[in-house]
Amino acid sequence: MAKNNGKTVIPLEKVRRDFFSYLTLPKFSSQAWVRRDRYPLGAN
């Protein structure tokens, strides 16, 4: 959270760019969608 100034909601593109830059946004978002039960992304 320190990397994002304590924000509780971080845009998916920023997470991808900071931690998963080797993935394209469509690929990352599809993988994040599959894992949404373990890692909540926004409102469910």
N, C-alpha and C positions, 0 to 999 in steps of 0.2 A: 504494500500500500504506500510505502514511502516514495516509491518510484512515481506514483500517480497523485501525489499531494493529498493522500488520505481519501480520495474519492471512493465511494462504495460501488458505483456503477462505472464500468470502464468499457468504452466501445470495443466491439469485437475486432475491428481493424487494428486498433492500438495494441491489443493483446497479441494478435498475430504478428504484427511488426516487431514488437519487443521480444517475444519469446519463440515464435515459430516462423521466422522470416523465410525459411526454406519451403514453406507451403504457400500456395496461392490462396487468396481469400476464399474463392468458392470451395476449394478442397478443405481448408480449415473450418469453414462454417458448416460444411456437411458433416465433418467429424465431430464438431462441437454439438451439432444437433443430435447426433446419435448418442452422445454422452450427456445429454441435458439432464438426465435424472440424477447423475452423480455430481455434476457441476452446473448449478442453475445459472442460466443466462437470461437476465432480465425477468420480466413477468412470465409466469408459466400459464 
